[in-house]
Each structure stands twice: as structure tokens, then as C-alpha cells.
Amino acid sequence: MSPGLTDYGLLLVSFFVPFLLLVLGFPSYLKLLTSMGRVSNDAHKSPPTKVVEPAGPMIFLGALVGESLVAVGFHSWVPVAIMLGTGVAFIVGLYDDLYVLGGKTKPLLLVLAGIAFVGLVAFKSNLYQPVLTFPILGDTSPHFTIYTILAIAAFPVVTNAFNMMDSFNGEISWFTLLTSLALLLGLVLRELFTTGYSLARVASALPLVATAGAFLIFNRYPSKAFDGDSGSLTFGAMFAALAITGGVEIAAMIAIVPAILNSFYTLSSVRGFVERRKMPTRPTYIGKDGLLNASTEKDAPNTLIRLILLAGPLSERDLVKDIIYLTVVTCIFSAVISVLTWVF
């Protein structure tokens, strides 16, 4: 049955309510955090400036309200599963914002987000299909056990990848917005070109797009707010859960290739999970001209940012633009994968 006016109305509500909640609520929330002394140094400014942090609780609130509207409006358990996994990731991130978790402890705790997410399948078995769909080749054979293990593992992997893309003004908000739009395209195409697919899965992606877009207003250069680990882990957990419930895992993975590469470079160079605030050296430094330079220290982590800066120093604004351009390219590839998978 094709969507009706009520369905389109619910889609609009699922986007605009969380978007307006954040846009209108952030100024008061940031004033509250400022009065509480919740500010941190923007280390990539010379001299360092003070920025309010963490905005994660407000981001999570917007996502929770949006997904709740989808759950009620479409009578679906999909957004419930999404917020179960996201809620655990948010709690882990908020604790890290307040007390700082170890580099190895945080990934282990984020496994719990995956367990909470797949745990609901015991009661609602149709939340996701235990198959991967490749363009042209089609579906793999269904295997519930293997797929469930991969689904659980996806949460610490994806959330940490998003977390590592949260270093510069506007970086995480632009990255989340662009990749969530690529994810949304895959969900829409699957809804249009397959039978028996739920519109609720499309609607569930709209709160992620809305919260990322609203946060961008306050996070873009020069940032008025940082999301903190509670925000970046919320974004990452929602993205992972949406990809799994929507069955668009391949296109989603292509979209976040910059984050995957960044994680791989960083973890391989520091030989494991190390809390970034406890790394002995930084991958970049600010020159006398105020531009960012790649660190020449041997033990500096090989982040994607450092590799970009090896070509020459850049301002923070131009550096983030390069990250945006790279993300746009991978999102275009993701869109091509979605078209090849669901249209042809």
C-alpha cells in the first residue's frame, strides 16, 4: 500500500519536531552549561578559546523525541530498538564526558549497546533480516548467529569511528549530516523498489538527520558548542542501528569510509585503543601563523587529519572543508551503491 497524507505528515513531524526542539532549546541549554562551568578549551585556536561542552544530552533528547514520535505514529518497534542501543551508547559517552573512561574500557562498554539493540529481537524477530544485500549479487544466505555477532560488534566499531571524527569545529556535525543523508537515500530507495518494506524504517532516519542538522548550527566554525563523547557516540550508535534495521549496511559502510580509515590509521599507529586525551603527543600543532601543521613527532598518531596536513599547513576552516569534500565523495559512492542495489 502506497503512503498516504497521514504518512507524509508523520514524516514531516519526525524531522521538524526534533530539529526545532534543538534549534530553540540549545541557547538556553548552553547558558545552563556555562553557568555550571561546563566549558573546555578549543585547542585548535591560538590562543585557545572556551567552548561549551557537552551538547550530547540535548542531542540525545532530540533523537529520543523524534524516534518516540515514529514509534507511536507508525506503531513500530524499530525506533525502540534504535534508541535502546543509542541510549546505552549515550550513557557510556556521558560518563566519559564527566569522569573519563579508559581507552580500552569504553569500547568494551559499547558492546553493551549492541547487546541491548539485538536483545529486543528475542521479542520482535522482524526488526532486521540476518542477511547482507550486495549490489548486483543480491542477498547472502540468512545466518542469524553470525549476523547477530556482527551487529553487536558494529556498535563499538561505528561509535568509536564517529568519536574519532570529532576533533575540529563542525567536523562531526557535517560528517554526521552528510552520511545520514546518504543512509536516508538508501532507505528511501529500498522502500520504493522492494515489497513489504516498512516506511517506519525511513522515518526512523529523519531524527538523526534533524539532530545533526540542528547541531551544525551551533557546532560549525567558530563553534559555540562541542558535543562531547555523549554526542558523538549517540550519532554513531544511531547510524549503526539504522543501517542494520534498514538493511542498507553496505551503502552505510561506504558512506563512513573516512571515519573507518581514520580509526584504522589511528589504532594501528598507537597499537590499540588509547584514550585520545591521554595520548603522549598530538597529531597536529598550531604554527606561529595560526595554521595547523602535521606533527613531526615519531610517536604522534597517524590520523586522517595528520595525513591531510602532510601536504601542507591549513587553517582549521580549510581543513574541515577537506574532510567535508572527502565525505561528499564517499557519500556519492554510497548513493551509487544504493541505486545499484535497489533500483537495478
C-alpha positions as CSV (number, residue, x, y, z in Angstrom):
1,M,0.0,0.0,0.0
2,S,1.4,3.4,-1.0
3,P,1.9,6.1,1.6
4,G,-1.0,8.5,2.3
5,L,-1.2,12.0,3.5
6,T,-1.0,10.9,7.1
7,D,2.2,9.0,6.5
8,Y,3.8,12.1,4.8
9,G,2.6,14.2,7.7
10,L,4.3,11.8,10.2
11,L,7.5,12.0,8.2
12,L,7.5,15.8,8.4
13,V,6.8,15.7,12.1
14,S,9.6,13.1,12.7
15,F,12.0,15.6,11.2
16,F,10.8,19.1,12.2
17,V,10.0,18.3,15.9
18,P,13.5,17.2,16.9
19,F,15.0,19.9,14.6
20,L,13.0,22.7,16.2
21,L,13.5,21.3,19.7
22,L,17.3,21.6,19.3
23,V,17.3,24.9,17.5
24,L,15.1,26.5,20.1
25,G,16.4,24.7,23.1
26,F,20.1,24.9,22.6
27,P,20.6,28.6,23.5
28,S,19.1,28.0,27.0
29,Y,20.9,24.7,27.4
30,L,24.2,26.3,26.5
31,K,23.6,29.1,29.0
32,L,22.9,26.5,31.7
33,L,26.1,24.6,30.9
34,T,28.1,27.9,31.0
35,S,26.7,28.8,34.4
36,M,27.8,25.3,35.6
37,G,31.3,25.9,34.3
38,R,31.0,23.1,31.7
39,V,33.4,24.7,29.2
40,S,36.5,23.3,27.6
41,N,39.4,24.7,25.6
42,D,39.2,24.8,21.9
43,A,42.8,23.6,21.5
44,H,43.0,24.3,17.8
45,K,42.7,28.1,18.3
46,S,45.6,30.4,19.1
47,P,45.1,31.5,21.8
48,P,42.7,28.7,22.9
49,T,39.1,29.8,23.3
50,K,36.4,28.4,25.7
51,V,33.5,26.4,24.2
52,V,30.5,24.9,26.0
53,E,30.5,21.1,26.3
54,P,28.9,18.6,26.3
55,A,25.9,19.1,24.0
56,G,25.3,15.4,23.9
57,P,22.4,15.3,26.3
58,M,20.5,17.8,24.2
59,I,21.3,15.8,21.0
60,F,20.1,12.6,22.7
61,L,16.9,14.3,23.8
62,G,16.1,15.4,20.3
63,A,16.8,11.9,18.9
64,L,14.7,10.3,21.7
65,V,11.7,12.6,21.0
66,G,11.9,12.1,17.2
67,E,12.1,8.3,17.5
68,S,9.3,8.2,20.0
69,L,7.1,10.0,17.5
70,V,8.0,7.5,14.9
71,A,7.3,4.6,17.2
72,V,3.8,6.0,18.1
73,G,2.9,7.3,14.7
74,F,3.9,4.2,12.7
75,H,3.2,1.6,15.5
76,S,6.7,0.3,15.0
77,W,9.3,-1.3,17.3
78,V,12.2,-0.3,15.0
79,P,12.7,3.1,16.6
80,V,12.5,1.4,20.1
81,A,15.4,-0.9,19.1
82,I,17.4,2.0,17.7
83,M,17.0,4.0,20.9
84,L,17.8,1.1,23.2
85,G,21.2,0.8,21.6
86,T,21.7,4.5,21.3
87,G,20.7,5.0,24.9
88,V,23.4,2.7,26.2
89,A,26.0,4.4,24.0
90,F,24.8,7.8,25.2
91,I,25.2,6.8,28.9
92,V,28.7,5.5,28.2
93,G,29.6,8.7,26.4
94,L,28.1,10.9,29.2
95,Y,30.1,9.1,31.8
96,D,33.2,9.6,29.7
97,D,32.5,13.3,29.5
98,L,32.1,13.6,33.2
99,Y,34.7,11.2,34.6
100,V,36.9,10.0,31.6
101,L,36.9,6.3,30.7
102,G,40.0,4.3,29.7
103,G,40.8,3.7,26.1
104,K,40.0,0.0,26.4
105,T,37.1,0.3,28.8
106,K,34.9,2.4,26.5
107,P,34.8,0.0,23.5
108,L,34.0,-2.9,25.9
109,L,31.1,-0.9,27.4
110,L,29.9,0.0,24.0
111,V,29.4,-3.8,23.3
112,L,26.5,-3.4,25.7
113,A,24.8,-1.0,23.3
114,G,24.9,-3.8,20.6
115,I,23.6,-6.4,23.1
116,A,20.7,-4.1,24.1
117,F,19.9,-3.5,20.5
118,V,19.8,-7.1,19.4
119,G,18.2,-8.2,22.7
120,L,14.9,-6.8,21.5
121,V,14.9,-9.3,18.6
122,A,14.0,-12.0,21.1
123,F,10.6,-10.4,21.4
124,K,10.3,-8.8,18.0
125,S,12.1,-11.0,15.4
126,N,11.3,-8.9,12.4
127,L,13.4,-5.9,13.5
128,Y,16.1,-6.8,11.0
129,Q,16.9,-9.5,8.5
130,P,20.1,-11.6,9.1
131,V,21.4,-11.1,5.6
132,L,23.6,-8.6,3.7
133,T,22.5,-7.3,0.4
134,F,25.2,-6.5,-2.2
135,P,24.6,-4.6,-5.4
136,I,24.1,-6.9,-8.4
137,L,25.0,-10.0,-6.4
138,G,21.9,-9.8,-4.2
139,D,21.4,-11.3,-0.7
140,T,23.7,-13.6,1.2
141,S,22.2,-16.7,2.8
142,P,20.5,-15.8,6.1
143,H,22.5,-16.7,9.2
144,F,21.1,-15.3,12.4
145,T,24.0,-16.2,14.7
146,I,26.8,-14.7,12.5
147,Y,24.8,-11.6,11.6
148,T,23.9,-11.0,15.3
149,I,27.5,-11.2,16.3
150,L,28.4,-8.7,13.5
151,A,25.5,-6.4,14.6
152,I,26.8,-6.3,18.2
153,A,30.3,-5.7,17.0
154,A,29.1,-2.9,14.8
155,F,28.2,-0.6,17.7
156,P,31.7,-0.2,19.3
157,V,33.3,-0.1,15.8
158,V,31.0,2.6,14.4
159,T,30.6,4.6,17.5
160,N,34.3,4.9,18.0
161,A,34.8,5.8,14.4
162,F,32.3,8.7,14.8
163,N,34.0,9.6,18.0
164,M,37.4,9.9,16.3
165,M,35.9,12.2,13.7
166,D,35.1,14.8,16.4
167,S,38.2,17.0,16.7
168,F,37.5,20.2,14.8
169,N,34.8,22.9,14.6
170,G,31.9,21.5,12.6
171,E,33.7,18.2,11.7
172,I,31.4,15.7,13.5
173,S,28.2,17.6,12.7
174,W,29.0,17.9,8.9
175,F,30.1,14.3,8.8
176,T,27.0,13.0,10.5
177,L,24.7,15.1,8.4
178,L,26.2,14.1,5.1
179,T,26.4,10.4,6.0
180,S,22.9,10.3,7.4
181,L,21.6,11.8,4.2
182,A,23.4,9.0,2.2
183,L,21.9,6.5,4.6
184,L,18.4,8.0,4.2
185,L,18.7,7.8,0.4
186,G,19.4,4.0,0.7
187,L,16.4,3.6,3.0
188,V,14.1,5.6,0.6
189,L,15.2,3.6,-2.4
190,R,14.6,0.3,-0.6
191,E,11.1,1.5,0.4
192,L,10.3,2.5,-3.2
193,F,11.7,-0.6,-5.0
194,T,11.0,-3.5,-2.7
195,T,7.8,-5.0,-1.4
196,G,6.9,-5.5,2.3
197,Y,9.4,-2.8,3.5
198,S,8.2,-0.5,6.3
199,L,8.0,3.2,5.9
200,A,8.8,3.4,9.6
201,R,12.4,2.4,8.8
202,V,12.7,5.5,6.6
203,A,11.1,7.7,9.2
204,S,13.5,6.5,11.8
205,A,16.4,8.1,10.0
206,L,14.8,11.5,10.0
207,P,15.6,12.3,13.7
208,L,19.3,11.6,13.0
209,V,19.3,14.0,10.0
210,A,17.4,16.6,12.1
211,T,19.6,16.4,15.2
212,A,22.8,16.6,13.1
213,G,21.5,19.5,11.0
214,A,20.4,21.4,14.1
215,F,23.6,20.8,15.9
216,L,25.6,22.0,12.9
217,I,24.2,25.5,13.5
218,F,26.0,25.6,16.9
219,N,29.0,23.4,16.1
220,R,30.1,25.0,12.8
221,Y,33.2,27.2,12.7
222,P,33.6,29.0,15.1
223,S,31.9,26.5,17.4
224,K,29.6,27.6,20.1
225,A,29.2,24.1,21.4
226,F,31.0,20.7,21.4
227,D,29.0,17.5,21.5
228,G,31.4,15.6,23.7
229,D,31.6,11.8,23.7
230,S,27.9,11.6,24.7
231,G,27.0,13.4,21.4
232,S,29.4,11.6,19.0
233,L,28.6,8.2,20.4
234,T,24.9,9.0,20.1
235,F,25.4,9.8,16.5
236,G,27.4,6.7,15.8
237,A,25.0,4.3,17.6
238,M,22.0,5.7,15.7
239,F,23.8,5.4,12.4
240,A,24.8,1.8,13.1
241,A,21.3,0.8,14.3
242,L,19.6,2.5,11.3
243,A,21.9,0.7,8.9
244,I,21.1,-2.7,10.5
245,T,17.3,-2.3,10.9
246,G,17.1,-0.8,7.4
247,G,19.2,-3.5,5.7
248,V,21.4,-0.9,4.0
249,E,24.7,-1.9,5.7
250,I,26.9,-1.9,2.6
251,A,25.9,1.6,1.4
252,A,26.2,2.8,5.0
253,M,29.7,1.4,5.4
254,I,30.8,3.1,2.1
255,A,29.5,6.5,3.3
256,I,31.6,6.4,6.5
257,V,34.9,5.3,4.9
258,P,36.7,8.5,6.0
259,A,35.9,7.6,9.7
260,I,36.9,3.9,9.1
261,L,40.2,5.0,7.6
262,N,40.8,7.5,10.4
263,S,40.2,4.8,13.0
264,F,42.4,2.3,11.2
265,Y,45.3,4.8,10.9
266,T,45.0,5.9,14.5
267,L,44.6,2.4,16.1
268,S,47.4,0.9,14.0
269,S,49.8,3.8,14.8
270,V,49.2,3.7,18.6
271,R,48.9,-0.1,18.7
272,G,45.4,-0.4,20.2
273,F,42.7,1.7,22.0
274,V,44.2,4.7,23.7
275,E,42.1,7.5,25.2
276,R,42.8,10.5,23.0
277,R,43.1,12.8,26.0
278,K,45.9,10.5,27.2
279,M,48.0,10.3,24.1
280,P,51.6,11.4,24.7
281,T,51.7,13.6,21.6
282,R,49.1,15.3,19.4
283,P,48.9,14.5,15.6
284,T,48.8,18.3,14.8
285,Y,50.2,21.5,16.2
286,I,49.5,25.2,15.6
287,G,52.2,27.2,13.9
288,K,53.1,30.8,14.6
289,D,50.9,31.8,11.7
290,G,47.9,30.2,13.3
291,L,47.7,27.4,10.7
292,L,47.5,23.7,11.6
293,N,50.5,21.6,10.8
294,A,51.2,17.8,10.8
295,S,53.2,16.7,13.8
296,T,56.8,15.6,13.1
297,E,57.0,13.6,16.3
298,K,57.6,9.9,15.7
299,D,55.1,8.7,18.3
300,A,52.3,11.0,17.0
301,P,49.2,9.1,15.9
302,N,48.7,8.8,12.1
303,T,45.2,10.2,12.0
304,L,43.5,11.1,8.7
305,I,43.9,14.8,9.6
306,R,47.6,14.4,10.0
307,L,47.9,12.7,6.6
308,I,46.0,15.6,5.0
309,L,48.2,18.1,6.7
310,L,51.4,16.4,5.4
311,A,50.6,18.1,2.1
312,G,51.0,21.5,3.8
313,P,49.6,23.5,6.7
314,L,45.9,24.6,6.6
315,S,43.6,26.8,8.6
316,E,41.0,24.9,10.7
317,R,38.2,26.0,8.4
318,D,40.0,24.8,5.3
319,L,40.9,21.5,6.9
320,V,37.3,20.8,7.8
321,K,36.3,21.7,4.2
322,D,38.7,19.0,3.0
323,I,37.1,16.5,5.3
324,I,33.7,17.6,4.0
325,Y,34.7,17.2,0.4
326,L,36.1,13.7,1.1
327,T,32.9,12.7,2.9
328,V,30.8,14.1,0.0
329,V,32.8,11.8,-2.4
330,T,32.2,8.7,-0.3
331,C,28.5,9.6,0.1
332,I,28.2,9.8,-3.7
333,F,29.7,6.3,-3.9
334,S,27.3,5.2,-1.2
335,A,24.4,6.6,-3.3
336,V,25.6,4.7,-6.4
337,I,25.7,1.5,-4.3
338,S,22.2,2.1,-3.2
339,V,20.9,2.7,-6.7
340,L,22.7,-0.4,-8.0
341,T,21.3,-2.4,-5.1
342,W,17.7,-1.4,-5.0
343,V,16.9,0.1,-8.5
344,F,18.6,-2.4,-10.8
